[in-house]
């Protein structure tokens, strides 16, 4: 199971999109009239007035499952999972409506809730992305749902807003770190992709404790984008890349050139056992003297010489004599 938390300003547009969708089914609701989108919107806006200073009062959640879980998902079970998810996200004591959609490639549902709860308090959306990931993973493991194979499998075209930028950061950093051997190189590669990098240092020191990335005004810690992009994990990957590059450079520099190897073979005191083995376990001298290295033209000339040296039968002309018009 995966979740997608969204906040917005207008209940009307969000409710109409979710409720009036073709084949949409309202599964459950709390604190609102369910007859139609207009009445639902009225009820949500009425409670919203108790917190007029809150601009983004619309909470919108999308929960989706793999097609492999379809047999495990009845309408009632989807409602139960949605309530379990909301509890883990600290979304309590407020109005909501749950709607199942049948479009798209995967079974999914929408939840619209009021961020102004029944007592007029604001339901926080701080770190909603991190809490969403944790909640979805816990529910997936608990109920034995299909576990995705990571962010590489997520459909990027279906994303928008902060979640879209988050995945853009993930893809860009993953690509850039493969091409970098140090932090300076990584920073340069990311700047070319329009991404800024910022270090978090221990107060009063130059010791780096964390890393953040920023794109299009959206800033996020590396570990919040993905655990593999924490400062410690990135530093380990860069160190590995640098070590690998140094090993390759050392190998290339230590290996004698072809010219040096040929000179070695031509030395009067050369011993082929001292030469390194190449493909098939052969030394350079054995390769140079093998039939494969004999030019095709030379081989044809040798065959011709052998043919001409054969003894002619009595009264028989050679091909050369016939071509010259000579006869006995």
Backbone as numpy.savetxt, mean C-alpha at the origin, in Angstrom:
# Nx Ny Nz CAx CAy CAz Cx Cy Cz
-14.70 -6.27 9.38 -15.54 -5.08 9.38 -14.67 -3.85 9.38
-15.06 -2.85 8.63 -14.36 -1.57 8.64 -15.37 -0.45 8.84
-14.92 0.63 9.46 -15.78 1.77 9.72 -15.21 3.04 9.13
-16.09 3.98 8.91 -15.69 5.27 8.35 -16.46 6.37 9.07
-15.83 7.07 10.03 -16.51 8.14 10.76 -16.42 9.47 10.00
-17.55 10.20 9.92 -17.62 11.47 9.21 -18.39 12.46 10.07
-17.99 13.72 10.06 -18.76 14.77 10.71 -19.18 15.80 9.67
-20.34 16.41 9.87 -20.84 17.39 8.91 -21.71 18.45 9.55
-22.24 19.35 8.73 -23.01 20.48 9.24 -24.51 20.35 9.00
-24.91 19.64 7.93 -26.32 19.62 7.55 -26.96 18.25 7.75
-27.95 18.18 8.63 -28.68 16.93 8.81 -29.56 16.63 7.59
-30.13 17.66 7.00 -31.07 17.46 5.90 -30.48 16.71 4.73
-29.35 17.17 4.22 -28.72 16.51 3.07 -28.27 15.11 3.39
-27.71 14.92 4.58 -27.22 13.59 4.98 -28.37 12.61 5.13
-29.45 13.03 5.78 -30.60 12.15 6.01 -31.25 11.77 4.69
-31.43 12.75 3.80 -32.05 12.44 2.51 -31.21 11.44 1.71
-29.90 11.61 1.74 -29.02 10.69 1.01 -29.15 9.26 1.55
-29.18 9.13 2.86 -29.19 7.80 3.49 -30.57 7.14 3.41
-31.62 7.89 3.74 -32.96 7.32 3.85 -33.64 7.14 2.50
-33.44 8.09 1.59 -34.14 8.04 0.30 -33.40 7.24 -0.77
-32.32 6.62 -0.41 -31.58 5.79 -1.35 -32.46 4.61 -1.79
-32.34 4.22 -3.05 -33.12 3.10 -3.55 -32.82 1.83 -2.75
-33.86 1.12 -2.34 -33.76 -0.13 -1.57 -33.19 0.06 -0.17
-33.14 1.32 0.33 -32.67 1.56 1.69 -33.70 1.01 2.69
-33.19 0.43 3.78 -34.07 -0.15 4.81 -33.67 0.43 6.16
-34.62 1.11 6.82 -34.37 1.62 8.17 -34.43 0.46 9.15
-33.33 0.19 9.81 -33.23 -0.95 10.71 -33.58 -0.60 12.16
-33.19 0.59 12.59 -33.42 0.95 13.98 -33.28 2.47 14.12
-33.88 3.02 15.18 -33.79 4.45 15.43 -34.02 4.72 16.90
-33.55 5.89 17.34 -33.75 6.28 18.73 -33.94 7.80 18.79
-35.09 8.23 19.37 -35.34 9.64 19.58 -35.80 10.42 18.37
-36.12 9.72 17.27 -36.60 10.40 16.06 -37.79 9.63 15.48
-38.64 10.35 14.76 -39.75 9.71 14.05 -39.21 9.11 12.75
-39.62 7.91 12.44 -39.02 7.16 11.33 -39.83 7.21 10.03
-40.94 7.99 10.01 -41.82 7.93 8.85 -41.14 8.37 7.54
-40.35 9.42 7.61 -39.71 9.93 6.39 -38.51 10.80 6.75
-37.75 11.19 5.72 -36.53 11.97 5.93 -36.81 13.33 6.54
-37.94 13.94 6.17 -38.26 15.28 6.66 -38.46 15.28 8.18
-39.23 14.32 8.69 -39.49 14.26 10.12 -38.23 13.91 10.91
-37.41 13.03 10.35 -36.15 12.66 11.01 -35.26 13.89 11.15
-35.17 14.67 10.08 -34.35 15.88 10.09 -34.87 16.89 11.10
-36.17 17.07 11.16 -36.77 18.00 12.13 -36.39 17.64 13.56
-36.49 16.37 13.90 -36.20 15.92 15.26 -34.71 16.12 15.61
-33.85 15.82 14.67 -32.41 15.98 14.91 -32.05 17.46 15.09
-32.62 18.32 14.26 -32.33 19.76 14.36 -32.89 20.37 15.64
-34.02 19.85 16.12 -34.61 20.35 17.36 -33.67 20.15 18.53
-33.08 18.97 18.63 -32.13 18.71 19.74 -30.84 19.48 19.52
-30.47 19.68 18.29 -29.23 20.40 17.97 -29.26 21.82 18.53
-30.45 22.41 18.64 -30.59 23.79 19.08 -30.12 24.00 20.52
-30.01 22.92 21.27 -29.54 23.06 22.65 -28.04 23.33 22.72
-27.38 23.20 21.59 -25.94 23.47 21.51 -25.67 24.28 20.24
-26.15 25.52 20.18 -26.07 26.30 18.95 -24.65 26.62 18.49
-23.70 26.59 19.38 -22.33 26.93 19.01 -21.59 25.81 18.29
-22.16 24.62 18.27 -21.50 23.48 17.62 -21.82 23.49 16.13
-20.82 23.79 15.31 -21.05 23.88 13.87 -21.30 22.53 13.22
-20.43 21.57 13.51 -20.57 20.23 12.92 -21.25 19.30 13.91
-22.56 19.35 13.91 -23.34 18.52 14.85 -23.72 17.18 14.26
-23.47 16.99 12.96 -23.89 15.76 12.28 -22.81 14.68 12.42
-23.20 13.57 13.01 -22.32 12.41 13.05 -22.80 11.37 12.04
-21.89 10.90 11.20 -22.26 9.94 10.15 -21.23 8.82 10.16
-21.71 7.61 10.33 -20.83 6.43 10.36 -21.23 5.49 9.23
-20.22 4.91 8.59 -20.46 3.88 7.58 -19.75 2.62 8.03
-20.49 1.54 8.21 -19.91 0.26 8.59 -20.10 -0.72 7.43
-19.03 -1.40 7.06 -19.13 -2.35 5.94 -18.36 -3.62 6.27
-18.80 -4.69 5.64 -18.22 -6.01 5.84 -17.78 -6.60 4.50
-16.95 -7.62 4.58 -16.56 -8.35 3.38 -17.72 -9.20 2.88
-17.75 -9.46 1.58 -18.77 -10.35 1.02 -18.70 -11.75 1.63
-17.53 -12.10 2.14 -17.37 -13.42 2.76 -18.16 -13.52 4.07
-18.58 -12.37 4.62 -19.33 -12.35 5.87 -20.84 -12.26 5.64
-21.26 -12.24 4.38 -22.67 -12.00 4.07 -23.60 -12.99 4.76
-23.21 -14.25 4.82 -24.08 -15.27 5.43 -24.23 -15.07 6.94
-23.35 -14.29 7.55 -23.39 -14.06 8.99 -24.16 -12.79 9.35
-24.68 -12.08 8.35 -25.24 -10.75 8.59 -26.74 -10.69 8.30
-27.54 -10.79 9.31 -28.97 -10.47 9.20 -29.13 -9.00 9.60
-30.31 -8.45 9.35 -30.56 -7.06 9.75 -30.38 -6.86 11.25
-30.86 -7.83 12.03 -30.76 -7.73 13.49 -29.31 -7.77 13.95
-28.51 -8.64 13.34 -27.10 -8.73 13.72 -26.37 -7.45 13.36
-26.70 -6.85 12.23 -26.05 -5.59 11.85 -26.36 -4.49 12.85
-27.58 -4.47 13.36 -27.95 -3.49 14.38 -27.14 -3.74 15.66
-27.02 -5.00 16.06 -26.25 -5.34 17.26 -24.80 -4.91 17.12
-24.21 -5.16 15.94 -22.81 -4.78 15.73 -22.66 -3.26 15.72
-23.65 -2.58 15.16 -23.60 -1.12 15.12 -23.64 -0.54 16.53
-24.48 -1.08 17.39 -24.56 -0.60 18.77 -23.28 -0.91 19.53
-22.71 -2.08 19.27 -21.44 -2.45 19.89 -20.34 -1.48 19.46
-20.35 -1.14 18.16 -19.36 -0.20 17.62 -19.54 1.19 18.25
-20.78 1.68 18.35 -21.03 3.00 18.91 -20.60 3.07 20.37
-20.79 1.99 21.09 -20.36 1.95 22.49 -18.85 2.10 22.60
-18.13 1.41 21.74 -16.66 1.50 21.74 -16.19 2.88 21.30
-16.99 3.57 20.50 -16.64 4.91 20.03 -17.13 6.00 20.98
-17.70 5.61 22.12 -18.23 6.55 23.12 -19.36 7.40 22.56
-20.18 6.82 21.70 -21.36 7.50 21.17 -22.57 6.94 21.92
-23.00 7.68 22.93 -24.05 7.18 23.82 -25.09 8.27 24.09
-26.27 7.83 24.54 -27.31 8.74 25.04 -27.63 9.85 24.03
-27.88 9.47 22.80 -28.18 10.46 21.78 -29.13 9.89 20.74
-29.64 10.77 19.87 -30.51 10.35 18.77 -29.68 9.67 17.69
-30.29 8.68 17.04 -29.61 8.06 15.90 -30.62 7.35 15.01
-30.20 7.05 13.81 -30.98 6.22 12.89 -30.00 5.31 12.15
-30.36 4.03 12.01 -29.52 3.04 11.33 -30.23 2.57 10.06
-29.51 2.63 8.95 -30.10 2.32 7.66 -29.17 1.38 6.88
-29.74 0.31 6.34 -28.95 -0.62 5.52 -29.14 -0.28 4.04
-28.03 -0.26 3.31 -28.07 -0.05 1.87 -27.72 -1.35 1.14
-28.27 -1.51 -0.04 -27.99 -2.71 -0.83 -27.27 -2.40 -2.14
-26.80 -1.16 -2.28 -25.97 -0.84 -3.45 -24.51 -1.11 -3.09
-23.64 -0.98 -4.04 -22.23 -1.21 -3.76 -21.85 -2.67 -3.79
-20.56 -2.92 -3.62 -20.02 -4.27 -3.74 -20.08 -5.06 -2.44
-20.17 -4.36 -1.30 -20.10 -5.04 -0.01 -21.33 -4.73 0.85
-21.71 -5.64 1.74 -22.80 -5.34 2.67 -22.39 -4.20 3.59
-23.25 -3.19 3.72 -22.90 -2.05 4.56 -24.14 -1.34 5.07
-23.92 -0.50 6.07 -25.02 0.27 6.68 -24.51 1.66 7.04
-25.46 2.59 7.18 -25.16 3.96 7.58 -25.81 4.26 8.92
-25.11 5.02 9.74 -25.64 5.46 11.03 -25.52 6.98 11.07
-26.63 7.67 11.25 -26.61 9.12 11.45 -26.96 9.36 12.92
-26.12 10.10 13.63 -26.38 10.37 15.04 -26.16 11.85 15.32
-26.74 12.30 16.39 -26.61 13.69 16.79 -25.44 13.84 17.74
-24.48 14.72 17.38 -23.33 14.94 18.25 -23.70 15.78 19.47
-24.92 16.29 19.49 -25.46 16.93 20.69 -26.32 15.87 21.38
-25.89 15.38 22.53 -26.61 14.27 23.15 -27.89 14.73 23.84
-28.58 13.81 24.48 -29.89 14.11 25.06 -29.84 15.08 26.22
-28.65 15.33 26.77 -28.49 16.28 27.86 -27.88 17.60 27.40
-27.69 17.72 26.09 -27.13 18.96 25.55 -25.62 19.01 25.55
-24.96 17.88 25.84 -23.50 17.81 25.81 -23.00 17.41 24.42
-21.77 17.78 24.12 -21.19 17.45 22.82 -20.48 16.11 22.89
-20.76 15.26 21.93 -20.04 13.98 21.80 -18.75 14.25 21.04
-17.63 13.99 21.69 -16.32 14.33 21.11 -16.00 13.46 19.90
-15.31 14.10 18.95 -14.82 13.34 17.80 -13.30 13.31 17.77
-12.66 13.63 18.92 -11.21 13.59 18.99 -10.67 12.18 18.77
-9.66 12.08 17.94 -9.02 10.79 17.63 -10.03 9.74 17.16
-11.05 10.20 16.43 -12.08 9.26 15.98 -11.51 8.22 15.02
-10.49 8.59 14.25 -9.91 7.65 13.30 -9.17 6.53 14.01
-8.41 6.89 15.04 -7.70 5.87 15.80 -8.64 4.96 16.55
-9.68 5.53 17.16 -10.66 4.72 17.89 -11.47 3.84 16.96
-11.72 4.36 15.76 -12.45 3.58 14.76 -11.68 2.31 14.37
-10.40 2.47 14.13 -9.57 1.33 13.74 -9.56 0.27 14.85
-9.39 0.73 16.08 -9.35 -0.20 17.22 -10.68 -0.92 17.39
-11.78 -0.17 17.31 -13.12 -0.76 17.50 -13.43 -1.80 16.43
-13.12 -1.47 15.18 -13.41 -2.40 14.08 -12.59 -3.68 14.20
-11.34 -3.54 14.58 -10.49 -4.72 14.72 -11.00 -5.63 15.84
-11.38 -5.02 16.97 -11.86 -5.81 18.10 -13.14 -6.57 17.74
-14.07 -5.90 17.06 -15.33 -6.54 16.67 -15.09 -7.62 15.63
-14.21 -7.36 14.69 -13.89 -8.34 13.65 -13.33 -9.62 14.24
-12.38 -9.48 15.17 -11.78 -10.65 15.79 -12.76 -11.37 16.71
-13.56 -10.62 17.44 -14.49 -11.21 18.38 -15.54 -12.08 17.69
-16.04 -11.61 16.56 -17.13 -12.32 15.88 -16.67 -13.13 14.66
-15.38 -13.20 14.45 -14.85 -14.04 13.39 -15.15 -13.55 11.99
-15.18 -12.23 11.80 -15.40 -11.69 10.46 -14.12 -11.74 9.66
-14.28 -11.60 8.36 -13.12 -11.64 7.46 -12.19 -10.49 7.78
-10.91 -10.81 7.96 -9.90 -9.81 8.29 -9.20 -9.39 7.01
-9.29 -8.11 6.68 -8.66 -7.60 5.46 -7.15 -7.75 5.52
-6.51 -7.59 4.36 -5.06 -7.78 4.25 -4.29 -6.48 4.30
-4.89 -5.44 4.90 -4.16 -4.20 5.06 -4.69 -3.08 4.18
-4.07 -1.92 4.32 -4.52 -0.74 3.60 -4.37 -0.85 2.10
-3.47 -1.74 1.65 -3.27 -1.90 0.21 -4.54 -2.38 -0.48
-5.44 -3.06 0.26 -6.64 -3.62 -0.33 -7.83 -2.67 -0.31
-7.68 -1.50 0.32 -8.80 -0.56 0.45 -9.04 0.15 -0.88
-10.31 0.27 -1.25 -10.68 0.96 -2.49 -10.52 2.46 -2.30
-9.48 3.06 -2.88 -9.19 4.49 -2.71 -10.29 5.37 -3.31
-10.92 4.94 -4.36 -11.92 5.75 -5.03 -13.17 5.95 -4.18
-13.36 5.09 -3.20 -14.55 5.20 -2.35 -14.33 6.12 -1.16
-13.11 6.68 -1.02 -12.78 7.52 0.12 -12.98 8.99 -0.20
-13.16 9.79 0.83 -13.21 11.23 0.66 -12.81 11.91 1.96
-12.62 13.23 1.91 -12.28 13.99 3.08 -10.97 13.59 3.73
-10.95 13.58 5.06 -9.74 13.27 5.81 -9.26 11.84 5.58
-10.22 10.94 5.43 -9.85 9.54 5.22 -9.12 9.36 3.90
-9.53 10.10 2.89 -8.85 10.03 1.60 -7.42 10.54 1.71
-7.24 11.67 2.40 -5.89 12.23 2.58 -5.04 11.29 3.41
-5.65 10.65 4.39 -4.91 9.70 5.23 -4.31 8.57 4.39
-5.10 8.04 3.48 -4.60 6.97 2.62 -3.60 7.50 1.59
-3.77 8.75 1.17 -2.79 9.35 0.26 -1.44 9.49 0.97
-1.49 9.87 2.25 -0.26 9.94 3.04 0.38 8.56 3.17
-0.45 7.56 3.46 0.06 6.20 3.61 0.77 5.74 2.33
0.12 5.91 1.19 0.70 5.46 -0.08 1.99 6.22 -0.41
1.97 7.54 -0.18 3.12 8.37 -0.53 4.33 8.06 0.35
4.12 7.92 1.65 5.24 7.65 2.57 5.80 6.25 2.33
4.91 5.28 2.12 5.37 3.92 1.84 6.25 3.88 0.59
5.84 4.62 -0.44 6.60 4.65 -1.70 7.93 5.38 -1.51
7.90 6.52 -0.79 9.10 7.33 -0.63 10.16 6.65 0.22
9.73 5.90 1.24 10.70 5.27 2.14 11.46 4.16 1.42
10.85 3.55 0.42 11.55 2.52 -0.36 12.70 3.11 -1.17
12.59 4.39 -1.52 13.59 5.05 -2.36 14.59 5.86 -1.54
14.52 5.79 -0.21 15.35 6.63 0.65 16.25 5.78 1.54
17.41 6.37 1.89 18.34 5.68 2.78 18.59 6.47 4.05
18.02 7.68 4.15 18.14 8.49 5.35 16.96 9.46 5.43
16.87 10.16 6.56 15.73 11.06 6.77 15.74 12.24 5.82
16.91 12.72 5.49 17.00 13.85 4.56 16.47 13.46 3.19
16.82 12.28 2.74 16.33 11.79 1.46 14.83 11.57 1.48
14.30 11.03 2.60 12.86 10.81 2.72 12.11 12.14 2.68
12.63 13.13 3.39 11.99 14.44 3.39 11.96 15.05 2.00
13.07 14.91 1.26 13.12 15.44 -0.10 12.14 14.73 -1.02
12.05 13.41 -0.90 11.13 12.64 -1.75 9.67 12.99 -1.45
9.36 13.24 -0.18 7.99 13.59 0.18 7.63 15.01 -0.26
8.59 15.92 -0.17 8.33 17.29 -0.62 7.98 17.32 -2.11
8.61 16.43 -2.87 8.30 16.34 -4.30 6.87 15.87 -4.54
6.28 15.21 -3.52 4.90 14.73 -3.62 3.91 15.69 -2.94
4.40 16.85 -2.50 3.55 17.83 -1.85 3.25 17.53 -0.40
4.14 16.79 0.26 3.93 16.40 1.66 5.06 16.96 2.52
4.69 17.60 3.62 5.67 18.15 4.56 5.83 17.20 5.74
7.04 17.21 6.30 7.36 16.31 7.40 7.82 17.13 8.60
7.37 16.77 9.79 7.73 17.52 11.00 8.10 16.56 12.12
9.23 16.85 12.79 9.69 16.00 13.89 9.13 16.50 15.22
8.79 15.56 16.09 8.42 15.90 17.45 9.61 15.56 18.35
10.12 16.56 19.07 11.31 16.36 19.89 10.97 16.44 21.38
11.79 15.75 22.16 11.61 15.81 23.61 11.85 17.24 24.09
11.02 17.70 24.98 11.10 19.09 25.45 12.51 19.45 25.93
13.06 20.53 25.36 14.37 21.03 25.77 15.54 20.28 25.19
15.32 19.29 24.31 16.40 18.51 23.71 16.18 18.38 22.21
17.17 17.80 21.54 17.05 17.51 20.11 16.67 16.06 19.83
16.33 15.34 20.89 15.96 13.93 20.73 14.60 13.81 20.05
14.57 13.09 18.93 13.33 12.93 18.18 12.50 11.83 18.82
11.22 12.14 19.06 10.31 11.16 19.66 9.22 10.70 18.71
8.92 11.52 17.71 7.84 11.17 16.80 7.95 11.92 15.49
7.04 11.61 14.59 7.05 12.21 13.26 5.61 12.47 12.82
5.40 13.59 12.12 4.08 13.92 11.58 4.21 14.27 10.10
3.12 14.06 9.37 3.08 14.37 7.95 1.89 15.29 7.67
2.07 16.21 6.73 1.02 17.17 6.42 0.80 17.28 4.92
-0.47 17.25 4.52 -0.83 17.36 3.10 -2.14 18.14 2.99
-2.14 19.15 2.14 -3.34 19.96 1.90 -3.95 20.49 3.20
-3.08 20.90 4.14 -3.55 21.46 5.40 -3.98 20.44 6.43
-3.90 19.17 6.09 -4.29 18.09 7.01 -3.03 17.46 7.58
-2.88 17.49 8.89 -1.68 17.00 9.56 -2.01 15.80 10.43
-1.16 14.77 10.37 -1.41 13.55 11.14 -0.10 12.90 11.55
-0.08 12.37 12.77 1.10 11.63 13.23 1.30 10.38 12.37
2.57 10.01 12.19 2.86 8.84 11.38 2.20 7.59 11.92
2.22 7.42 13.25 1.62 6.23 13.85 0.11 6.21 13.72
-0.51 7.42 13.54 -1.96 7.48 13.35 -2.34 7.14 11.92
-1.44 7.44 10.98 -1.67 7.05 9.59 -1.62 5.53 9.49
-0.56 4.96 10.10 -0.41 3.50 10.16 0.75 3.20 11.10
0.66 2.11 11.83 1.72 1.79 12.79 3.07 1.62 12.12
3.07 1.17 10.89 4.34 0.99 10.18 5.03 2.31 9.87
4.30 3.44 10.03 4.86 4.75 9.71 5.20 5.54 10.97
5.33 4.87 12.10 5.80 5.54 13.31 7.27 5.90 13.13
7.77 6.82 13.95 9.18 7.24 13.81 10.13 6.05 13.96
9.87 5.22 14.97 10.76 4.08 15.21 10.79 3.10 14.04
9.62 2.78 13.49 9.56 1.83 12.37 10.18 2.41 11.11
9.93 3.69 10.85 10.54 4.33 9.67 12.05 4.41 9.81
12.52 4.73 11.01 13.96 4.82 11.24 14.64 3.47 11.02
13.98 2.40 11.45 14.52 1.05 11.25 14.57 0.71 9.76
13.53 1.09 9.01 13.50 0.81 7.58 14.58 1.59 6.83
14.78 2.85 7.20 15.82 3.67 6.55 17.21 3.11 6.85
17.42 2.67 8.07 18.71 2.07 8.44 18.97 0.80 7.64
17.93 0.00 7.45 18.05 -1.21 6.65 18.38 -0.88 5.20
17.70 0.13 4.65 17.96 0.54 3.27 19.40 1.02 3.09
19.89 1.79 4.07 21.25 2.31 4.00 22.27 1.18 4.08
22.03 0.22 4.97 22.95 -0.92 5.10 22.97 -1.75 3.81
21.81 -1.95 3.23 21.73 -2.73 1.99 22.47 -2.04 0.86
22.33 -0.72 0.76 23.02 0.03 -0.30 24.53 -0.03 -0.10
24.99 0.07 1.14 26.43 0.00 1.43 27.00 -1.36 1.07
26.25 -2.42 1.35 26.70 -3.76 1.01 26.81 -3.94 -0.51
25.85 -3.42 -1.25 25.89 -3.51 -2.71 27.06 -2.74 -3.28
27.30 -1.54 -2.71 28.43 -0.72 -3.18 29.75 -1.40 -2.91
29.89 -1.97 -1.70 31.13 -2.67 -1.34 31.37 -3.86 -2.26
30.32 -4.60 -2.58 30.45 -5.78 -3.45 30.91 -5.37 -4.85
30.30 -4.31 -5.38 30.66 -3.85 -6.73 32.09 -3.34 -6.77
32.49 -2.58 -5.73 33.85 -2.02 -5.71 34.91 -3.09 -5.51
34.60 -4.14 -4.76 35.58 -5.18 -4.47 35.73 -6.19 -5.60
34.75 -6.29 -6.50 34.82 -7.25 -7.58 35.71 -6.75 -8.70
36.73 -7.51 -9.15 37.63 -7.05 -10.21 36.87 -6.88 -11.53
37.33 -5.89 -12.32 36.69 -5.63 -13.61 37.02 -6.76 -14.58
36.29 -6.82 -15.69 36.53 -7.84 -16.70 37.93 -7.70 -17.29
38.37 -6.46 -17.50 39.71 -6.23 -18.06 40.78 -6.77 -17.11
40.61 -6.52 -15.81 41.58 -7.02 -14.83 41.60 -8.54 -14.81
40.42 -9.16 -14.95 40.35 -10.62 -14.95 41.05 -11.21 -16.18
40.89 -10.57 -17.34 41.55 -11.06 -18.56 43.06 -10.93 -18.43
43.51 -9.79 -17.88 44.96 -9.61 -17.67 45.51 -10.70 -16.77
44.72 -11.05 -15.75 45.15 -12.09 -14.82 45.29 -13.43 -15.53
44.33 -13.72 -16.44 44.36 -14.98 -17.18 45.59 -15.06 -18.09
45.99 -13.94 -18.65 47.10 -13.92 -19.61 48.47 -13.88 -18.95
48.53 -13.79 -17.66 49.83 -13.81 -16.97 50.50 -15.17 -17.16
51.81 -15.19 -17.36 52.53 -16.47 -17.56 52.39 -17.42 -16.38
52.32 -16.87 -15.18 52.24 -17.72 -13.99 50.82 -17.94 -13.52
49.85 -17.75 -14.42 48.43 -17.86 -14.07 48.05 -19.31 -13.76
47.27 -19.47 -12.72 46.68 -20.78 -12.35 45.18 -20.61 -12.32
44.47 -21.39 -13.16 43.02 -21.19 -13.28 42.27 -21.50 -12.00
42.89 -22.32 -11.10 42.20 -22.65 -9.86 42.02 -21.43 -8.96
42.86 -20.38 -9.22 42.79 -19.19 -8.38 41.71 -18.22 -8.82
41.11 -18.47 -10.00 40.08 -17.57 -10.51 38.72 -17.89 -9.89
37.92 -16.86 -9.66 36.58 -17.12 -9.11 35.71 -17.85 -10.11
34.77 -18.65 -9.63 33.87 -19.39 -10.51 32.72 -18.51 -10.97
32.32 -18.71 -12.21 31.20 -17.97 -12.78 30.04 -18.93 -12.97
29.16 -18.62 -13.91 27.98 -19.44 -14.16 28.38 -20.88 -14.47
27.75 -21.83 -13.81 28.04 -23.23 -14.04 29.29 -23.70 -13.33
29.88 -22.84 -12.48 31.08 -23.23 -11.75 32.36 -23.14 -12.57
32.30 -22.52 -13.78 33.48 -22.43 -14.65 34.29 -21.19 -14.32
35.61 -21.28 -14.51 36.46 -20.13 -14.33 36.42 -19.29 -15.60
36.98 -18.07 -15.53 36.98 -17.18 -16.69 37.73 -17.80 -17.86
38.88 -18.46 -17.59 39.66 -19.07 -18.67 38.87 -20.17 -19.36
38.17 -20.99 -18.57 37.37 -22.06 -19.17 36.25 -21.50 -20.03
35.67 -20.38 -19.59 34.61 -19.76 -20.39 35.16 -19.23 -21.70
36.32 -18.55 -21.65 36.91 -17.96 -22.86 37.33 -19.02 -23.85
37.73 -20.22 -23.35 38.20 -21.28 -24.24 37.10 -22.26 -24.62
35.89 -22.04 -24.14 34.80 -22.97 -24.45 34.33 -22.80 -25.88
33.72 -23.83 -26.50 33.26 -23.76 -27.89 32.28 -22.62 -28.13
31.54 -22.22 -27.08 30.58 -21.15 -27.28 31.23 -19.84 -27.66
32.51 -19.70 -27.29 33.20 -18.44 -27.58 33.94 -18.49 -28.92
33.89 -19.62 -29.65 34.51 -19.70 -30.98 33.60 -19.06 -31.99
34.03 -18.00 -32.73 33.16 -17.32 -33.69 32.63 -18.29 -34.72
31.37 -18.10 -35.11 30.73 -18.99 -36.08 31.47 -19.02 -37.39
32.00 -17.84 -37.84 32.70 -17.79 -39.13 33.96 -18.64 -39.10
34.71 -18.59 -37.97 35.93 -19.38 -37.86 35.60 -20.86 -37.91
34.54 -21.27 -37.25 34.18 -22.68 -37.26 33.83 -23.14 -38.66
33.15 -22.32 -39.46 32.79 -22.67 -40.83 34.04 -22.79 -41.69
35.01 -21.90 -41.47 36.24 -21.94 -42.24 37.03 -23.21 -41.94
37.06 -23.60 -40.66 37.77 -24.83 -40.30 37.12 -26.03 -40.96
35.79 -26.08 -41.00 35.08 -27.19 -41.64 35.39 -27.23 -43.12
35.50 -26.07 -43.75 35.81 -26.02 -45.19 37.20 -26.56 -45.47
38.17 -26.20 -44.61 39.53 -26.69 -44.80 39.57 -28.21 -44.69
38.87 -28.74 -43.70 38.84 -30.20 -43.51 38.24 -30.87 -44.74
37.21 -30.26 -45.29 36.55 -30.84 -46.46 37.48 -30.87 -47.67
38.24 -29.78 -47.87 39.13 -29.71 -49.03 40.29 -30.69 -48.92
40.67 -31.03 -47.69 41.80 -31.94 -47.52 41.42 -33.39 -47.72
40.11 -33.68 -47.81 39.70 -35.07 -48.01 40.22 -35.56 -49.38
40.60 -36.82 -49.45 41.11 -37.40 -50.69 40.00 -37.58 -51.70
40.25 -37.07 -52.93 39.25 -37.19 -53.99 39.24 -38.59 -54.55
38.01 -38.99 -54.90 37.86 -40.27 -55.55 38.31 -40.15 -57.00
38.81 -41.28 -57.61 39.28 -41.26 -59.02 38.16 -40.75 -59.93
38.51 -39.74 -60.78 37.56 -39.20 -61.76 36.58 -38.20 -61.19
36.69 -37.92 -59.89 35.75 -37.00 -59.25 36.36 -35.62 -59.15
35.58 -34.61 -59.51 36.03 -33.23 -59.41 35.58 -32.63 -58.08
36.42 -31.77 -57.63 36.04 -31.05 -56.42 35.08 -29.94 -56.79
34.36 -29.44 -55.81 33.45 -28.33 -56.04 34.19 -27.14 -56.56
35.43 -26.94 -56.10 36.21 -25.79 -56.53 36.57 -25.92 -58.00
36.97 -27.19 -58.43 37.34 -27.40 -59.83 36.13 -27.26 -60.73
34.97 -27.73 -60.27 33.76 -27.60 -61.09 33.40 -26.15 -61.29
33.59 -25.35 -60.23 33.23 -23.96 -60.35 34.15 -23.22 -61.29
35.39 -23.73 -61.48 36.35 -23.12 -62.39 36.24 -23.67 -63.80
35.38 -24.67 -63.98 35.25 -25.29 -65.32 36.42 -26.15 -65.70
37.12 -26.69 -64.72 38.30 -27.53 -64.98 37.87 -28.98 -64.99
38.36 -29.78 -65.98 38.06 -31.21 -66.02 39.29 -31.96 -66.42
39.33 -33.23 -66.09 40.48 -34.03 -66.44 40.32 -34.54 -67.84
